[in-house]
Amino acid sequence: MKISHCLAALSLGLVSSIAAAQKAGDTVVSVGGLYINNNKSSSTPLHTDLGVSLLTQSTLLPQHFDSPGTGLKVGNTTTALLTVTRFVTDHIAVTNVVGLPPTFKIYGKGTVNTPGPLGAGVPPVVLDKPSNNPVASVMQWSPTLLFQYYFRDPNATFRPYLGAGVSYNFFTHVKLNDNFNQDLKNTGGYLAFASTGSNATTVQAKATASFRPVLNAGLSINFTDNWSGNLGVSYLPLKTDSIITVKDKNGNTVLTSVAHLDIPAIATNFTLGYKF
């Protein structure tokens, strides 16, 4: 009898330790790691606009042209993750996703050749040349707001959930590969010389920002009343425009190259959370 009473007391203690682990009014702060898979990323062929010059006005060079066979692809990466989840009810939660912004490497393919009667004289830009890849690196910021529905009761050890939300994505610290940057300067210098008598050029690169939807699913594991783990996967169909601009010594644009990127990112995470 004494043994049975002890076992019963122990069982009650274990149950009470995870009872109402995540309920209405609770806030859970979680930290962990995030792996971002961009294997399905792709882009349109690069589109180039040349600045107005004697060469384009005389039609010796086209002012606008596409480069079939060219494109950009985004590499995979990992980063640290921080989430703050507020349970509005026992089943509905709002999660803010922040954390350390990941740095992505951008890879290029194909060659940009300038058409037109004088196009053969313009140095080509070979995107998939080994010394040019990755052609760039960029830091992505994606503050995200998710609305999630948690299944099962708050006292359950395992609670699957589904979520959806929105992410604002913008990019900083865009850095071009030194060799790729020099190839762009060589191409721009040829075009700049016709207008300024100098082949001195500067190169700028940026990526556009956008709001994008996010789909989310996962499993919360309640270890104790305060501590929990979280396994999750999110889908972010990211879109952005990569824009490279080459300017002459006077600051006038001699060429602009644009590629529209589709990045259907799949992010998986594991975090450890504490309830306040």
C-alpha positions as CSV (number, residue, x, y, z in Angstrom):
1,M,0.0,0.0,0.0
2,K,2.8,2.4,0.9
3,I,4.5,1.7,-2.4
4,S,1.3,2.2,-4.4
5,H,0.7,5.5,-2.5
6,C,4.2,6.7,-3.4
7,L,3.8,5.8,-7.1
8,A,0.4,7.6,-7.2
9,A,1.9,10.7,-5.5
10,L,4.8,10.6,-8.0
11,S,2.5,10.3,-10.9
12,L,0.4,13.3,-9.7
13,G,3.6,15.3,-9.2
14,L,4.7,14.6,-12.8
15,V,1.3,15.5,-14.2
16,S,1.1,18.7,-12.2
17,S,4.6,19.7,-13.3
18,I,3.4,20.0,-16.9
19,A,-0.2,21.0,-16.2
20,A,-1.3,24.1,-18.2
21,A,2.2,24.5,-19.6
22,Q,1.0,26.9,-22.3
23,K,-2.3,28.5,-21.6
24,A,-4.1,31.8,-22.2
25,G,-2.0,34.8,-21.0
26,D,1.3,33.0,-21.1
27,T,4.4,34.4,-22.9
28,V,7.0,31.9,-24.2
29,V,10.5,33.2,-25.2
30,S,12.5,30.7,-27.3
31,V,16.0,30.7,-28.7
32,G,17.6,28.2,-31.0
33,G,18.8,27.5,-34.6
34,L,17.3,28.0,-38.0
35,Y,18.3,26.2,-41.3
36,I,17.2,27.9,-44.5
37,N,17.0,25.8,-47.7
38,N,17.0,27.9,-50.9
39,N,17.6,25.0,-53.3
40,K,14.5,26.0,-55.4
41,S,15.6,29.6,-55.9
42,S,15.9,30.9,-59.5
43,S,15.8,34.2,-61.4
44,T,14.8,35.6,-64.7
45,P,17.6,36.3,-67.2
46,L,19.5,39.5,-66.5
47,H,18.0,42.5,-68.2
48,T,20.4,45.4,-69.0
49,D,19.7,49.0,-69.7
50,L,22.5,51.1,-71.1
51,G,22.7,54.8,-70.3
52,V,22.0,57.4,-73.0
53,S,25.2,58.0,-75.1
54,L,26.4,58.6,-78.6
55,L,26.7,54.8,-79.0
56,T,23.1,54.1,-78.0
57,Q,21.6,57.1,-79.8
58,S,23.3,56.1,-83.0
59,T,22.0,52.5,-82.5
60,L,25.6,51.1,-82.5
61,L,24.6,49.6,-79.2
62,P,21.1,48.8,-78.0
63,Q,19.8,50.7,-75.0
64,H,17.9,47.7,-73.7
65,F,18.6,43.9,-74.0
66,D,18.2,40.6,-72.2
67,S,20.8,37.9,-71.8
68,P,19.3,34.4,-72.3
69,G,20.9,31.7,-70.2
70,T,21.9,34.0,-67.4
71,G,20.5,33.9,-63.9
72,L,21.1,34.0,-60.2
73,K,20.6,31.4,-57.4
74,V,20.7,31.8,-53.6
75,G,22.7,29.4,-51.4
76,N,21.5,27.8,-48.1
77,T,22.5,29.0,-44.7
78,T,22.0,28.7,-40.9
79,T,21.4,31.4,-38.3
80,A,20.3,31.9,-34.7
81,L,16.6,32.4,-34.0
82,L,14.6,34.2,-31.3
83,T,10.8,34.0,-31.0
84,V,8.3,35.5,-28.6
85,T,5.0,33.7,-28.4
86,R,1.9,35.2,-26.6
87,F,-1.0,32.8,-26.0
88,V,-4.2,34.8,-26.6
89,T,-6.3,31.8,-25.7
90,D,-5.4,28.2,-24.8
91,H,-5.2,27.4,-28.5
92,I,-4.5,30.6,-30.3
93,A,-1.1,32.3,-30.2
94,V,0.7,35.2,-31.8
95,T,4.4,34.8,-32.4
96,N,7.1,37.4,-33.3
97,V,10.1,36.0,-35.1
98,V,13.3,37.9,-35.0
99,G,16.9,36.7,-34.4
100,L,20.3,37.1,-36.1
101,P,19.8,38.0,-39.8
102,P,21.4,35.4,-42.0
103,T,24.0,36.1,-44.7
104,F,23.3,34.5,-48.1
105,K,25.7,33.8,-50.9
106,I,24.5,34.6,-54.5
107,Y,25.7,32.5,-57.4
108,G,25.5,33.4,-61.1
109,K,25.3,31.5,-64.3
110,G,25.7,32.4,-68.0
111,T,27.4,35.3,-69.8
112,V,26.2,38.8,-70.5
113,N,27.2,39.8,-74.0
114,T,26.3,43.2,-75.5
115,P,24.6,42.9,-78.8
116,G,24.7,45.5,-81.6
117,P,27.3,46.5,-84.3
118,L,29.9,47.4,-81.6
119,G,28.8,44.9,-79.0
120,A,31.7,42.6,-79.7
121,G,34.0,45.3,-78.4
122,V,32.3,45.5,-75.0
123,P,34.0,43.2,-72.5
124,P,31.5,40.4,-71.5
125,V,30.6,39.6,-68.0
126,V,30.9,35.9,-67.3
127,L,28.7,35.2,-64.2
128,D,29.6,31.5,-63.8
129,K,33.4,32.0,-64.0
130,P,34.8,30.2,-61.0
131,S,36.7,33.3,-59.8
132,N,33.4,35.2,-59.9
133,N,31.4,32.9,-57.7
134,P,29.7,33.5,-55.4
135,V,29.0,36.8,-57.3
136,A,27.8,38.5,-54.1
137,S,26.7,38.1,-50.5
138,V,23.8,39.8,-48.7
139,M,22.3,40.0,-45.3
140,Q,18.6,39.4,-45.1
141,W,16.3,40.8,-42.4
142,S,12.9,39.2,-42.0
143,P,10.9,40.3,-39.0
144,T,7.8,38.0,-39.0
145,L,4.4,38.0,-37.3
146,L,2.6,34.6,-37.1
147,F,-0.8,33.6,-36.0
148,Q,-0.8,30.0,-34.8
149,Y,-3.4,27.5,-33.7
150,Y,-2.2,24.9,-31.1
151,F,-4.0,21.6,-31.0
152,R,-4.7,19.5,-27.9
153,D,-5.1,20.8,-24.3
154,P,-2.6,23.1,-22.6
155,N,-1.5,20.3,-20.3
156,A,-0.6,17.9,-23.2
157,T,3.1,17.1,-23.5
158,F,3.0,17.2,-27.3
159,R,1.1,20.0,-29.0
160,P,1.1,20.2,-32.8
161,Y,0.3,23.6,-34.4
162,L,-0.4,25.3,-37.7
163,G,0.3,29.0,-38.4
164,A,0.2,31.7,-41.1
165,G,1.5,35.2,-41.1
166,V,3.4,37.9,-42.9
167,S,7.1,38.8,-43.2
168,Y,8.8,42.0,-44.2
169,N,12.0,41.3,-46.0
170,F,14.8,43.7,-46.7
171,F,18.5,43.4,-47.4
172,T,21.7,45.1,-46.2
173,H,25.5,44.6,-46.5
174,V,25.3,43.7,-50.1
175,K,28.9,42.9,-51.1
176,L,30.0,42.0,-54.6
177,N,32.8,39.5,-55.3
178,D,36.0,41.5,-56.1
179,N,36.6,39.7,-59.4
180,F,33.0,40.1,-60.5
181,N,33.1,43.8,-59.4
182,Q,36.2,44.3,-61.6
183,D,34.5,42.6,-64.6
184,L,31.6,45.0,-64.2
185,K,34.0,48.0,-64.1
186,N,35.7,46.8,-67.2
187,T,32.4,46.6,-69.1
188,G,31.2,49.9,-67.7
189,G,34.5,51.5,-68.4
190,Y,34.2,50.8,-72.1
191,L,30.8,52.4,-72.2
192,A,31.8,55.4,-70.0
193,F,34.8,56.2,-72.2
194,A,32.6,57.1,-75.1
195,S,30.9,59.8,-73.0
196,T,33.6,61.0,-70.7
197,G,36.9,60.1,-72.2
198,S,37.6,58.1,-69.0
199,N,37.1,54.4,-68.2
200,A,36.8,55.2,-64.4
201,T,33.6,53.7,-63.0
202,T,31.9,52.7,-59.7
203,V,29.6,49.8,-59.1
204,Q,26.6,49.7,-56.7
205,A,24.4,46.7,-55.8
206,K,21.1,46.4,-53.9
207,A,18.1,44.2,-53.5
208,T,14.5,45.4,-53.2
209,A,12.3,44.9,-50.1
210,S,8.8,43.3,-49.9
211,F,6.1,41.9,-47.7
212,R,5.6,38.2,-48.2
213,P,3.2,35.6,-46.7
214,V,4.5,32.8,-44.4
215,L,3.1,29.4,-43.7
216,N,4.2,27.5,-40.6
217,A,3.7,24.2,-38.8
218,G,5.4,22.4,-36.0
219,L,5.3,20.6,-32.7
220,S,5.7,22.0,-29.2
221,I,7.0,19.7,-26.5
222,N,6.3,20.7,-22.9
223,F,9.1,19.4,-20.6
224,T,7.9,21.1,-17.5
225,D,5.4,23.9,-16.6
226,N,8.0,26.5,-17.7
227,W,10.4,24.8,-20.2
228,S,9.5,23.6,-23.7
229,G,11.0,22.6,-27.0
230,N,9.8,23.5,-30.4
231,L,10.3,21.8,-33.8
232,G,9.0,23.9,-36.7
233,V,9.1,24.3,-40.4
234,S,8.1,27.5,-42.3
235,Y,7.6,28.3,-46.0
236,L,8.5,31.8,-47.2
237,P,8.0,32.5,-51.0
238,L,10.4,35.3,-51.1
239,K,10.7,37.7,-54.1
240,T,13.2,40.4,-54.7
241,D,14.9,42.3,-57.5
242,S,18.7,42.3,-57.7
243,I,19.9,45.6,-59.1
244,I,23.5,46.4,-60.2
245,T,24.3,49.9,-61.4
246,V,27.6,51.1,-62.9
247,K,28.3,54.8,-63.0
248,D,30.9,56.9,-64.7
249,K,33.3,59.4,-63.0
250,N,30.6,62.1,-63.2
251,G,28.0,59.9,-61.4
252,N,25.9,59.2,-64.5
253,T,24.6,55.7,-65.0
254,V,26.3,53.8,-67.9
255,L,24.4,50.5,-67.3
256,T,21.9,48.9,-65.0
257,S,21.4,45.2,-64.7
258,V,18.3,43.7,-63.1
259,A,17.2,40.1,-62.3
260,H,13.9,39.1,-60.7
261,L,14.5,36.4,-58.1
262,D,12.0,33.8,-56.8
263,I,13.2,32.2,-53.5
264,P,10.8,29.7,-52.2
265,A,12.6,29.3,-48.9
266,I,12.0,26.4,-46.5
267,A,13.2,27.0,-43.0
268,T,13.4,24.4,-40.3
269,N,14.1,25.3,-36.6
270,F,14.6,23.8,-33.2
271,T,14.3,26.1,-30.2
272,L,14.2,25.9,-26.4
273,G,11.6,28.0,-24.7
274,Y,10.9,29.4,-21.3
275,K,7.4,30.5,-20.2
276,F,7.0,33.8,-18.3
